[in-house]
């Protein structure tokens, strides 16, 4: 009985601790073929994780979305989230660990500004920002 209780506690802790492994600052300073920067911050605990992001072209031309969302860890250990951006786009995303970095997939489900929506992709690789 004690072993079963211990196993349940360890399992519950591992589910709640998972987002802490993702927590941090990430960026791709050569995004979109080197023409832009995409950065993301992840913070939270348990199944209440918040994601913030921003993107801008290096020449500061065009749209520059900023956005945020909330998500939960799925059974495969990936963070699934919903987001809204400053250009009134909204969508869904998935974040998975890739070593010390993350792989991000973002899908726009409500497109209000194509210029901002162009920054979102199904295959973004963001590196952990070292402080």
C-alpha positions in Angstrom: 0.0 0.0 0.0 2.8 2.4 0.9 4.5 1.6 -2.4 1.3 2.4 -4.3 1.0 5.7 -2.5 4.6 6.6 -3.1 4.2 5.8 -6.8 1.1 8.0 -7.0 3.0 10.9 -5.3 6.0 10.6 -7.6 3.7 10.5 -10.7 1.8 13.6 -9.5 5.0 15.4 -8.8 6.5 14.6 -12.3 3.3 15.9 -14.0 3.3 19.1 -12.0 7.1 19.6 -12.4 7.1 19.2 -16.2 6.5 22.9 -17.1 9.5 23.9 -14.9 11.7 22.1 -17.3 10.4 24.4 -20.1 10.5 27.6 -18.0 12.9 30.2 -19.3 13.8 32.6 -22.1 14.2 31.4 -25.7 15.0 33.1 -29.0 15.9 32.7 -32.6 17.9 35.9 -33.6 18.2 34.7 -37.2 14.5 33.8 -37.7 13.0 33.8 -41.2 16.2 33.3 -43.0 18.1 35.8 -40.8 15.6 38.7 -41.4 13.9 38.7 -38.0 14.0 37.8 -34.3 11.5 35.7 -32.5 11.7 35.4 -28.7 9.6 33.5 -26.2 9.3 33.4 -22.4 7.7 30.5 -20.6 6.8 30.5 -16.9 4.4 28.6 -14.7 3.8 25.6 -12.6 1.7 22.5 -12.7 -0.8 22.7 -15.6 -1.0 26.5 -15.5 1.9 27.7 -17.7 2.0 31.1 -19.4 3.8 31.8 -22.7 4.8 35.3 -23.9 6.3 36.0 -27.3 7.4 38.8 -29.6 8.8 39.0 -33.1 10.3 41.8 -35.3 12.2 42.1 -38.5 15.8 43.3 -38.2 15.0 46.4 -40.4 12.0 47.2 -38.1 9.6 47.2 -41.1 6.2 45.7 -41.1 4.2 44.1 -38.3 5.8 43.2 -35.0 3.5 40.9 -33.0 3.6 40.6 -29.3 1.4 38.0 -27.7 0.7 35.7 -24.8 -1.2 32.5 -24.0 -1.8 29.9 -21.4 -1.4 26.2 -21.7 -1.2 22.7 -20.1 1.2 19.8 -20.4 -0.3 16.9 -22.5 0.3 13.2 -21.8 3.4 13.2 -24.1 5.1 15.9 -22.1 4.5 18.7 -24.6 3.0 22.1 -23.6 -0.2 22.8 -25.6 -1.3 26.5 -25.4 -3.7 29.0 -26.9 -2.6 32.5 -27.8 -3.7 36.0 -28.8 -1.4 38.6 -30.3 -1.3 42.4 -30.5 -2.5 42.2 -34.1 -5.8 40.5 -33.0 -4.7 37.1 -34.4 -5.3 34.0 -32.2 -4.4 30.4 -32.4 -2.9 27.3 -30.8 0.6 26.1 -30.2 2.7 23.2 -29.0 6.1 23.4 -27.4 8.4 20.4 -26.9 11.9 20.2 -25.3 14.7 19.6 -27.8 17.8 19.2 -25.6 18.3 22.5 -23.8 16.2 24.3 -26.5 12.6 24.1 -27.6 10.7 23.2 -30.7 7.6 25.4 -31.2 4.6 24.9 -33.5 2.1 27.8 -33.8 -1.1 27.6 -35.9 -3.2 30.7 -36.5 -6.9 29.8 -36.1 -8.3 33.4 -36.4 -6.3 35.6 -38.8 -6.8 39.4 -38.5 -3.4 40.6 -39.7 -1.5 38.5 -42.2 1.7 40.5 -41.5 1.8 39.3 -37.9 0.5 35.8 -38.7 3.4 35.3 -41.1 5.8 35.0 -38.1 4.1 31.8 -36.9 5.2 28.5 -38.2 4.8 24.8 -37.5 8.6 24.2 -37.2 10.3 26.9 -35.1 13.5 26.0 -33.2 14.3 28.4 -30.3 17.5 28.4 -28.3 17.6 28.9 -24.6 18.9 32.4 -23.9 21.9 32.2 -21.6 22.0 34.9 -18.9 
